[in-house]
Amino acid sequence: MPNPLPKLPSQRLPDSSITRSLDELFARPSIRPVAISVSYKKGTLTLTNNAIPKVGVAIDDDAKSWISVQKKKLNPGLPKPLATENNNDIVLAFKANDTLFKRKGTVTIAAKLDRRTTVSVKLAITQKVHPNITKVETILKDFYETLDARNWRKPWIPGETLPGVNFRDMGVFNDLFLEFQFQGLKGQIPESFGDLGGLVKSIFIDHEPGLCGPIPASFGKFVNLEGLSISFTGLTSVPDIFGNFPKLEWLSFAVNEQLGGPLYESMGGSPKLDSLNISGNMFTGSPFASWARLGRQLRLCDDCLSGTIPQSYVESKDARYILGELLDQKPGYVFDISNVEIPGQIWSEISMTDFSGRDFTMEEVVRRNRCTVHLLWEYGQEESIELMKQLNDYYKKYHNDGLEILATVTTQVVDHKISLWKDRESQKNAVEELGCNGWYNYFYPDSNPTLIYTSFPTVEVYDQNEKILFSTNGMHPDPVRNRFSRRYTELLPFLEGIFGPK
């Protein structure tokens, strides 16, 4: 998933300035601090001085990060750490508030009336927050209260915290990024959440199983949304709001076990969309042909999809990956693949070197042979060893007629734990022990594997166009053509139907 918080250069805000009379501040009878509220913008507070000859300024340490004296003249006649002014106005400069909360600081102004007398007045300066923060805080109050935010892992403390709130540029506060992960949200998202409107650029919700009910229709107000990712929640439905998101770049609904309803073509409709992941939910219906343009960035698996596969998926240059995901649906939900050619699924695109020193790619091997067997076997397993021996005899007889074999020992299972072979020589020796070193034997980690197989032997047979003719994969019902869910014991009889008897 793209980074939800890209960094942009800060933008300069217009300055703000206010003026107070220093003479009047010292003339007031009260000893209480003087409350002064300044803008969230960068600015100045000018204290005009007409009658007081010697004045000093001290800024509390916790305010020095954002308040400073614009003009400083040292005067040894005033107590340290006062930075003094002599018959001049005092100008306090304050930085723009780039935080989510009001800032408070105390400044002490001291005046030396004579050799023994120094009087002072304290300024309690409060700096406001950007109006967008006020808006966000007001709207999210309902969201926080509804979802039990006072008891989150990082709780909501009114006036002190805004959990889940981030801005792309903390100086401008135009682009809002909302992120809730492992917080402990409980309940339904209120409709008022959508009132954040065009401020919202992305929403990332992850591992919040207490979040339940429908996604509000008010999400459609997020007209500037660039990314939406919702995973591992208890949400139940989503409205067709995606046509409101012309700037959407990535969309993901993953492993929301109660999130169902139909797919909407608008989910993949944004012209800027380059990633769509719908997996592990309960969505129903058939995928849309227009989504094929996303290629490898389209994930449609482990849902409740069925029906007919769009031809655009079959013809895509990324058909192997699109179909590999799409055909993997929840039990009972299948696609009609009787007229669909399925590319090999146990596949690597990188170049490898076999144990005989030959450099090859799977595509090169498959394309130049009439029929290619791809075998994943397990060292020490009786069924795998027997199949290897049978194939070895058959290969010697029909290799010159266009039969090729790719084979690898994929995993070792020790104490019910699966681990890849890490020693190339050990794997090579295991092949040589069987005398099966005539075909392409490769080291499994060299193929840059992304899957660990636990059922052996696993077999796929390809034609010259890389399409599956025979597979032990049982995930794709194929009653018409009977290509899938085959037993490894059927492999030799199947090959005999192409090349002839053993």
Long-range contacts (C-beta under 8 A, 24 or more apart in sequence): 1-204, 1-227, 1-229, 1-250, 1-252, 1-275, 2-227, 2-249, 2-250, 2-275, 4-166, 4-177, 4-179, 4-202, 4-204, 4-227, 5-166, 5-168, 5-177, 6-168, 7-168, 8-168, 8-169, 8-175, 9-169, 10-98, 10-169, 10-170, 10-171, 10-172, 11-169, 11-171, 11-172, 12-42, 12-171, 13-41, 13-42, 13-96, 13-171, 13-172, 14-41, 15-41, 15-42, 15-43, 15-44, 16-41, 16-42, 16-43, 16-44, 17-43, 17-44, 17-45, 17-46, 18-43, 18-44, 18-45, 18-46, 19-45, 19-46, 19-47, 19-48, 20-45, 20-46, 20-47, 20-48, 21-47, 21-48, 22-47, 22-48, 22-49, 22-52, 22-55, 22-89, 22-90, 22-109, 23-48, 23-49, 23-50, 23-51, 23-52, 25-109, 25-121, 25-123, 26-52, 26-109, 26-111, 26-119, 26-121, 28-121, 33-106, 33-121, 33-122, 33-123, 33-124, 34-121, 34-122, 34-123, 34-124, 35-124, 35-126, 36-123, 36-124, 36-125, 36-126, 37-125, 37-126, 37-127, 37-128, 38-94, 38-125, 38-126, 38-127, 38-128, 39-127, 39-128, 40-96, 40-97, 40-127, 40-128, 40-129, 40-130, 40-131, 41-96, 42-94, 42-95, 42-96, 43-93, 43-94, 44-70, 44-91, 44-92, 44-93, 44-94, 45-91, 45-92, 45-94, 45-125, 46-89, 46-90, 46-91, 46-92, 47-89, 47-90, 47-91, 47-92, 47-109, 48-89, 49-85, 49-87, 49-88, 49-89, 49-90, 52-111, 53-86, 53-87, 53-112, 54-78, 54-84, 54-86, 54-111, 54-112, 55-84, 55-85, 55-86, 55-90, 55-109, 55-110, 55-111, 55-112, 56-82, 56-83, 56-84, 56-85, 56-109, 56-110, 56-111, 56-112, 57-82, 57-83, 57-84, 57-85, 57-90, 57-92, 57-107, 57-108, 57-109, 57-110, 58-82, 58-83, 58-107, 58-108, 58-110, 59-105, 59-106, 59-107, 59-108, 60-105, 60-106, 60-107, 60-108, 62-105, 63-103, 63-104, 63-105, 63-106, 63-107, 63-125, 65-95, 66-94, 66-95, 66-97, 66-103, 66-105, 66-127, 67-92, 67-93, 67-94, 67-105, 67-107, 67-125, 68-92, 68-93, 68-94, 69-93, 77-112, 78-110, 78-112, 78-118, 79-110, 79-118, 82-108, 82-110, 92-125, 94-125, 94-127, 96-171, 97-127, 97-128, 97-129, 97-130, 98-170, 98-171, 99-129, 99-170, 100-129, 100-133, 100-162, 100-165, 101-129, 101-159, 101-160, 101-162, 102-126, 102-127, 102-128, 102-129, 102-159, 103-127, 130-172, 130-173, 132-173, 132-174, 132-176, 132-199, 133-162, 133-173, 135-196, 135-199, 136-162, 136-165, 136-176, 136-196, 136-199, 137-162, 139-192, 139-193, 139-195, 139-196, 140-165, 140-193, 140-196, 142-190, 142-192, 142-193, 143-189, 143-190, 143-192, 143-193, 146-187, 146-188, 146-189, 146-190, 147-185, 147-186, 147-187, 147-189, 147-211, 148-184, 148-185, 148-186, 148-187, 149-185, 151-184, 152-183, 152-184, 152-185, 153-182, 153-183, 153-184, 154-183, 168-201, 174-199, 175-199, 175-201, 176-200, 176-201, 177-201, 177-202, 177-204, 178-202, 178-203, 178-204, 179-203, 179-204, 179-205, 180-204, 180-205, 180-206, 180-208, 181-205, 181-206, 181-207, 181-208, 182-206, 182-207, 182-208, 183-208, 184-208, 184-210, 185-210, 185-211, 186-210, 186-211, 187-211, 187-212, 187-213, 188-212, 188-213, 188-214, 189-213, 189-215, 189-216, 190-216, 191-216, 191-217, 191-218, 192-218, 193-218, 193-219, 194-218, 194-219, 194-220, 194-221, 194-222, 195-221, 196-221, 196-222, 197-221, 197-222, 197-223, 198-222, 198-223, 198-224, 199-224, 200-224, 200-225, 201-225, 201-226, 201-227, 202-226, 202-227, 202-228, 202-229, 203-227, 203-228, 203-229, 203-230, 204-229, 205-229, 205-230, 205-231, 205-233, 206-230, 206-231, 206-232, 207-231, 207-232, 208-232, 208-233, 208-234, 209-233, 209-234, 210-234, 211-235, 212-236, 212-258, 214-238, 214-239, 215-239, 217-241, 220-244, 226-250, 226-272, 227-251, 228-252, 229-254, 230-254, 230-256, 230-259, 231-255, 231-256, 232-256, 233-259, 234-258, 235-259, 236-260, 237-261, 240-264, 240-266, 241-266, 242-266, 242-267, 242-269, 242-270, 243-269, 245-270, 246-270, 246-271, 246-272, 247-272, 248-272, 248-273, 249-273, 249-274, 249-275, 250-274, 250-275, 250-276, 251-275, 251-276, 251-277, 252-276, 252-277, 252-278, 253-277, 253-278, 253-279, 253-281, 253-283, 254-278, 254-279, 254-280, 254-281, 255-279, 255-280, 255-281, 256-280, 256-281, 256-282, 257-281, 257-282, 258-282, 259-283, 260-284, 260-304, 263-287, 263-288, 263-305, 265-290, 265-291, 268-294, 268-298, 278-303, 279-303, 279-325, 282-330, 286-310, 287-313, 287-326, 289-313, 292-316, 292-322, 295-321, 295-322, 296-321, 296-322, 298-322, 298-325, 299-325, 300-325, 300-326, 301-325, 301-326, 301-328, 301-329, 302-328, 302-329, 302-330, 303-329, 303-330, 303-333, 304-329, 304-330, 304-332, 304-333, 305-329, 305-333, 305-335, 306-333, 306-334, 306-335, 307-335, 307-336, 308-335, 308-336, 309-335, 309-336, 309-337, 309-340, 314-340, 314-341, 319-343, 320-344, 320-345, 320-347, 320-466, 327-475, 327-476, 328-475, 334-476, 334-477, 337-476, 337-478, 337-481, 338-478, 338-479, 338-480, 338-481, 341-465, 341-467, 341-468, 342-467, 342-468, 342-476, 342-483, 343-466, 343-467, 343-468, 344-374, 344-460, 344-462, 344-466, 344-467, 344-468, 345-460, 345-468, 345-471, 345-473, 346-374, 346-376, 346-451, 346-458, 346-460, 347-466, 348-447, 348-448, 348-449, 350-446, 350-447, 350-448, 352-442, 352-443, 352-446, 352-447, 353-442, 353-446, 354-440, 354-441, 354-442, 355-427, 355-428, 355-431, 355-432, 355-437, 355-441, 355-442, 355-443, 356-437, 356-441, 358-440, 360-440, 362-406, 363-466, 365-404, 365-406, 365-440, 366-404, 366-462, 366-464, 366-466, 367-464, 367-465, 367-466, 368-464, 369-402, 369-403, 369-404, 369-464, 370-401, 370-402, 370-403, 370-463, 370-464, 370-498, 371-402, 371-403, 371-404, 371-461, 371-462, 371-463, 371-469, 371-495, 371-498, 371-499, 372-403, 372-404, 372-405, 372-406, 372-461, 372-462, 373-403, 373-404, 373-405, 373-406, 373-459, 373-460, 373-461, 373-491, 373-495, 374-405, 374-406, 374-407, 374-459, 374-460, 374-461, 374-462, 375-405, 375-406, 375-407, 375-408, 375-457, 375-458, 375-459, 376-407, 376-408, 376-410, 376-453, 376-456, 376-457, 376-458, 376-459, 377-407, 377-408, 377-409, 377-410, 377-456, 377-457, 377-458, 378-409, 378-410, 378-411, 378-412, 378-413, 378-456, 378-457, 379-409, 379-412, 379-427, 379-430, 381-456, 381-457, 383-456, 383-457, 383-488, 384-456, 384-457, 385-434, 387-457, 387-488, 387-491, 388-434, 388-436, 389-434, 389-436, 390-492, 390-502, 391-436, 391-491, 391-492, 392-434, 392-435, 392-436, 392-438, 393-502, 394-492, 394-495, 394-499, 394-502, 395-438, 395-439, 396-438, 397-502, 398-495, 398-499, 398-500, 399-438, 399-439, 401-499, 402-499, 403-495, 403-499, 404-439, 404-440, 405-439, 405-440, 406-439, 406-440, 406-442, 407-431, 407-436, 407-439, 407-440, 407-441, 407-442, 408-441, 408-442, 408-443, 408-444, 408-447, 409-444, 410-444, 410-449, 410-452, 410-453, 410-456, 410-458, 411-444, 411-452, 411-453, 411-454, 413-454, 418-452, 418-454, 420-444, 420-445, 420-449, 420-452, 421-445, 457-488, 459-486, 459-488, 459-491, 461-491, 461-494, 461-495, 469-494, 470-494
